[in-house]
């Protein structure tokens, strides 16, 4: 049984801190695995856990750091999501690549329910040196008409997984979320619609400075 949370529009560093807070509380025990959908107001750029801010010196928007890896993502009109679970979770668990393909498979089905031709990338290709996530195509991400529309990255600590992803194409966020719920229902994946706990919210506020980057001098 998953928690399904829609937190809506939040500031970038706080959004990253929320995922980290959920991850920490889940590791401590007592919480079910969680699926969260969210977006960013105002727009920002998130960079991977190990990515240097210097690679985005000319970014149009301010920078925040993700707890996961990967390259920079511009968060403006996209829909972001996170999955927190264990490696033995029957829906999203497994090794790194199994988690990517399982999570992407559900999303590609949701996108196809919207009448959009989409497929999962079978091999890494293109723009290998670009610091931007959506200018490179990695295995198990999603493309539509040759354009990448989904990028994702993971953080793993022992048996615990945090996956973060961003969906970028011209469809209302609410429609994507609705179709994603339909896919979960069709596959008998049980979930309950929930909200952040007070402890998770308090932790997120505490962790927010960890993910904010001062790029005012860039």
LUMBA-857588 format. One record per residue (C-alpha): residue number from 1; residue in one letter; x negated, y negated, z. Coordinates in nm, 3 decimals. Each point is the difference from the previous one (the first is absolute). Example, Ala and Ser with C-alpha at 12.3 -4.5 7.8 and 13.67 -1.06 7.14 Angstrom:
num 1 residu A px -1.230 py 0.450 pz 0.780
num 2 residu S px -0.137 py -0.344 pz -0.066
This chain:
num 1 residu X px 0.000 py 0.000 pz 0.000
num 2 residu X px -0.140 py -0.339 pz -0.105
num 3 residu X px 0.067 py -0.349 pz 0.123
num 4 residu X px 0.089 py -0.222 pz -0.297
num 5 residu X px -0.074 py -0.366 pz 0.071
num 6 residu X px 0.052 py -0.307 pz -0.218
num 7 residu X px -0.171 py -0.298 pz 0.161
num 8 residu X px 0.044 py -0.235 pz -0.296
num 9 residu X px -0.204 py -0.317 pz -0.051
num 10 residu X px -0.289 py -0.066 pz 0.238
num 11 residu X px -0.334 py -0.180 pz -0.002
num 12 residu X px -0.287 py 0.204 pz -0.144
num 13 residu X px -0.221 py 0.062 pz 0.304
num 14 residu X px 0.304 py 0.083 pz 0.212
num 15 residu X px 0.116 py 0.254 pz -0.261
num 16 residu X px -0.337 py 0.174 pz 0.020
num 17 residu X px 0.012 py -0.012 pz 0.379
num 18 residu X px 0.346 py 0.159 pz 0.003
num 19 residu X px -0.125 py 0.303 pz -0.193
num 20 residu X px -0.300 py 0.027 pz 0.229
num 21 residu X px 0.223 py -0.028 pz 0.308
num 22 residu X px 0.234 py 0.274 pz -0.124
num 23 residu X px -0.303 py 0.216 pz -0.080
num 24 residu X px -0.144 py -0.050 pz 0.349
num 25 residu X px 0.331 py 0.073 pz 0.174
num 26 residu X px 0.053 py 0.308 pz -0.216
num 27 residu X px -0.348 py 0.127 pz 0.090
num 28 residu X px 0.083 py -0.048 pz 0.368
num 29 residu X px 0.304 py 0.227 pz -0.039
num 30 residu X px 0.371 py -0.043 pz 0.048
num 31 residu X px 0.086 py -0.146 pz -0.340
num 32 residu X px 0.121 py 0.185 pz -0.310
num 33 residu X px -0.178 py -0.049 pz -0.335
num 34 residu X px 0.094 py -0.333 pz -0.155
num 35 residu X px 0.074 py -0.141 pz -0.346
num 36 residu X px 0.002 py -0.380 pz -0.017
num 37 residu X px 0.086 py -0.243 pz -0.282
num 38 residu X px -0.102 py -0.366 pz 0.019
num 39 residu X px -0.114 py -0.302 pz -0.200
num 40 residu X px -0.209 py -0.314 pz 0.044
num 41 residu X px 0.098 py -0.363 pz 0.060
num 42 residu X px -0.195 py -0.208 pz -0.083
num 43 residu X px -0.193 py 0.177 pz -0.279
num 44 residu X px -0.344 py 0.131 pz 0.090
num 45 residu X px -0.274 py 0.236 pz -0.114
num 46 residu X px -0.078 py 0.310 pz 0.206
num 47 residu X px -0.346 py 0.153 pz -0.030
num 48 residu X px -0.110 py 0.350 pz 0.094
num 49 residu X px -0.147 py 0.085 pz 0.338
num 50 residu X px -0.356 py 0.008 pz -0.138
num 51 residu X px 0.035 py -0.256 pz -0.280
num 52 residu X px -0.198 py -0.323 pz 0.030
num 53 residu X px 0.203 py -0.323 pz -0.007
num 54 residu X px -0.272 py -0.139 pz -0.228
num 55 residu X px 0.135 py 0.213 pz -0.285
num 56 residu X px 0.315 py -0.216 pz 0.013
num 57 residu X px -0.171 py -0.339 pz 0.028
num 58 residu X px 0.235 py -0.156 pz -0.257
num 59 residu X px 0.323 py 0.149 pz 0.134
num 60 residu X px 0.304 py -0.223 pz -0.045
num 61 residu X px 0.151 py 0.109 pz 0.332
num 62 residu X px -0.139 py 0.051 pz 0.349
num 63 residu X px -0.155 py 0.334 pz 0.091
num 64 residu X px 0.094 py 0.267 pz 0.252
num 65 residu X px -0.170 py 0.332 pz 0.067
num 66 residu X px 0.178 py 0.335 pz -0.015
num 67 residu X px -0.067 py 0.280 pz 0.249
num 68 residu X px -0.020 py 0.231 pz -0.305
num 69 residu X px -0.260 py 0.008 pz -0.278
num 70 residu X px 0.028 py -0.084 pz -0.367
num 71 residu X px -0.025 py -0.322 pz -0.199
num 72 residu X px 0.168 py -0.338 pz 0.018
num 73 residu X px 0.375 py -0.030 pz -0.058
num 74 residu X px 0.186 py -0.324 pz -0.073
num 75 residu X px 0.321 py -0.001 pz 0.204
num 76 residu X px 0.244 py -0.242 pz -0.159
num 77 residu X px 0.303 py 0.170 pz -0.153
num 78 residu X px -0.092 py 0.357 pz 0.089
num 79 residu X px 0.159 py 0.247 pz 0.240
num 80 residu X px -0.237 py 0.162 pz 0.248
num 81 residu X px 0.047 py 0.316 pz 0.202
num 82 residu X px -0.183 py 0.210 pz 0.256
num 83 residu X px 0.016 py 0.360 pz 0.116
num 84 residu X px -0.127 py 0.114 pz 0.339
num 85 residu X px -0.009 py 0.375 pz 0.063
num 86 residu X px -0.226 py 0.296 pz 0.083
num 87 residu X px -0.203 py 0.206 pz -0.245
num 88 residu X px 0.230 py 0.297 pz 0.061
num 89 residu X px 0.314 py -0.196 pz -0.090
num 90 residu X px 0.192 py 0.209 pz -0.258
num 91 residu X px 0.106 py -0.306 pz -0.205
num 92 residu X px -0.318 py -0.208 pz -0.023
num 93 residu X px -0.271 py 0.207 pz 0.168
num 94 residu X px -0.304 py 0.178 pz -0.138
num 95 residu X px -0.337 py -0.128 pz -0.114
num 96 residu X px -0.052 py -0.352 pz -0.137
num 97 residu X px 0.106 py 0.082 pz -0.354
num 98 residu X px 0.302 py 0.206 pz 0.106
num 99 residu X px 0.126 py -0.293 pz 0.206
num 100 residu X px -0.043 py -0.232 pz -0.299
num 101 residu X px 0.182 py 0.227 pz -0.243
num 102 residu X px 0.282 py 0.082 pz 0.246
num 103 residu X px 0.066 py -0.365 pz 0.079
num 104 residu X px -0.027 py -0.105 pz -0.366
num 105 residu X px 0.232 py 0.279 pz -0.114
num 106 residu X px 0.285 py -0.129 pz 0.217
num 107 residu X px -0.052 py -0.356 pz -0.119
num 108 residu X px -0.020 py 0.091 pz -0.367
num 109 residu X px 0.334 py 0.180 pz 0.035
num 110 residu X px 0.149 py -0.312 pz 0.158
num 111 residu X px -0.133 py -0.217 pz -0.282
num 112 residu X px 0.141 py 0.236 pz -0.262
num 113 residu X px 0.343 py -0.020 pz 0.166
num 114 residu X px -0.013 py -0.370 pz -0.088
num 115 residu X px -0.032 py 0.094 pz -0.367
num 116 residu X px -0.371 py -0.086 pz -0.018
num 117 residu X px -0.241 py 0.228 pz -0.182
num 118 residu X px -0.275 py 0.074 pz 0.250
num 119 residu X px -0.261 py 0.270 pz 0.051
num 120 residu X px -0.278 py 0.099 pz 0.237
num 121 residu X px -0.356 py -0.065 pz -0.116
num 122 residu X px -0.184 py 0.327 pz -0.057
num 123 residu X px -0.356 py -0.139 pz -0.008
num 124 residu X px -0.185 py -0.312 pz 0.110
num 125 residu X px -0.049 py -0.256 pz -0.277
num 126 residu X px -0.067 py -0.362 pz -0.085
num 127 residu X px -0.152 py -0.313 pz 0.160
num 128 residu X px -0.223 py 0.198 pz 0.234
num 129 residu X px -0.181 py -0.309 pz 0.127
num 130 residu X px 0.302 py -0.221 pz 0.056
num 131 residu X px 0.062 py -0.099 pz 0.365
num 132 residu X px 0.374 py -0.001 pz -0.074
num 133 residu X px 0.199 py 0.315 pz 0.062
num 134 residu X px 0.249 py -0.055 pz -0.281
num 135 residu X px -0.276 py -0.037 pz -0.260
num 136 residu X px -0.116 py 0.358 pz 0.056
num 137 residu X px 0.191 py 0.326 pz -0.027
num 138 residu X px -0.079 py 0.277 pz 0.246
num 139 residu X px 0.126 py 0.357 pz 0.012
num 140 residu X px 0.351 py 0.043 pz 0.139
num 141 residu X px 0.101 py -0.365 pz -0.033
num 142 residu X px 0.295 py -0.101 pz -0.221
num 143 residu X px 0.005 py -0.167 pz -0.340
num 144 residu X px 0.284 py -0.118 pz -0.223
num 145 residu X px -0.060 py -0.067 pz -0.370
num 146 residu X px -0.372 py 0.018 pz 0.067
num 147 residu X px 0.009 py -0.259 pz 0.279
num 148 residu X px -0.076 py 0.089 pz 0.358
num 149 residu X px 0.299 py -0.070 pz 0.227
num 150 residu X px -0.108 py 0.180 pz 0.319
num 151 residu X px -0.323 py -0.005 pz 0.195
num 152 residu X px -0.062 py 0.164 pz 0.337
num 153 residu X px -0.274 py 0.065 pz 0.257
num 154 residu X px -0.043 py 0.203 pz 0.316
num 155 residu X px -0.150 py -0.003 pz 0.348
num 156 residu X px -0.059 py 0.337 pz 0.167
num 157 residu X px -0.103 py 0.068 pz 0.357
num 158 residu X px -0.017 py 0.367 pz 0.093
num 159 residu X px 0.348 py 0.141 pz -0.073
num 160 residu X px 0.167 py -0.342 pz -0.045
num 161 residu X px 0.076 py -0.177 pz -0.330
num 162 residu X px 0.087 py -0.359 pz -0.082
num 163 residu X px 0.080 py -0.059 pz -0.368
num 164 residu X px 0.073 py -0.349 pz -0.134
num 165 residu X px 0.127 py -0.074 pz -0.349
num 166 residu X px 0.125 py -0.282 pz -0.221
num 167 residu X px 0.260 py 0.024 pz -0.278
num 168 residu X px -0.016 py -0.279 pz -0.255
num 169 residu X px 0.257 py -0.033 pz -0.277
num 170 residu X px 0.304 py -0.209 pz -0.083
num 171 residu X px 0.275 py 0.176 pz 0.198
num 172 residu X px 0.176 py -0.123 pz 0.314
num 173 residu X px -0.161 py 0.139 pz 0.314
num 174 residu X px 0.335 py 0.111 pz 0.140
num 175 residu X px 0.065 py 0.215 pz -0.308
num 176 residu X px -0.333 py 0.179 pz 0.035
num 177 residu X px 0.061 py 0.069 pz 0.369
num 178 residu X px 0.351 py 0.126 pz -0.073
num 179 residu X px -0.127 py 0.243 pz -0.265
num 180 residu X px -0.279 py 0.116 pz 0.229
num 181 residu X px 0.261 py 0.087 pz 0.262
num 182 residu X px 0.191 py 0.191 pz -0.267
num 183 residu X px -0.310 py 0.205 pz -0.081
num 184 residu X px -0.052 py 0.082 pz 0.369
num 185 residu X px 0.365 py 0.107 pz 0.025
num 186 residu X px -0.018 py 0.211 pz -0.318
num 187 residu X px -0.305 py 0.182 pz 0.135
num 188 residu X px 0.158 py 0.056 pz 0.345
num 189 residu X px -0.267 py -0.214 pz 0.167
num 190 residu X px 0.164 py -0.116 pz 0.319
num 191 residu X px -0.040 py -0.352 pz 0.134
num 192 residu X px 0.168 py -0.248 pz 0.231
num 193 residu X px 0.010 py -0.373 pz -0.070
num 194 residu X px -0.180 py -0.172 pz 0.285
num 195 residu X px -0.176 py -0.318 pz 0.111
num 196 residu X px -0.336 py -0.073 pz 0.159
num 197 residu X px -0.017 py 0.064 pz 0.371
num 198 residu X px -0.081 py -0.285 pz 0.235
num 199 residu X px -0.337 py 0.162 pz 0.071
num 200 residu X px -0.082 py 0.024 pz -0.371
num 201 residu X px 0.094 py -0.365 pz -0.054
num 202 residu X px -0.210 py -0.110 pz 0.299
num 203 residu X px -0.298 py 0.203 pz -0.120
num 204 residu X px 0.036 py -0.144 pz -0.351
num 205 residu X px -0.014 py -0.353 pz 0.136
num 206 residu X px -0.309 py 0.095 pz 0.201
num 207 residu X px -0.171 py 0.162 pz -0.301
num 208 residu X px 0.087 py -0.271 pz -0.255
num 209 residu X px -0.330 py -0.197 pz 0.034
num 210 residu X px -0.191 py 0.321 pz -0.088
num 211 residu X px 0.136 py -0.013 pz -0.353
num 212 residu X px -0.015 py -0.373 pz -0.075
num 213 residu X px -0.295 py -0.123 pz -0.208
num 214 residu X px -0.110 py -0.362 pz -0.006
num 215 residu X px -0.082 py -0.059 pz -0.365
num 216 residu X px 0.041 py -0.376 pz 0.017
num 217 residu X px -0.367 py -0.045 pz -0.093
num 218 residu X px 0.017 py 0.229 pz -0.306
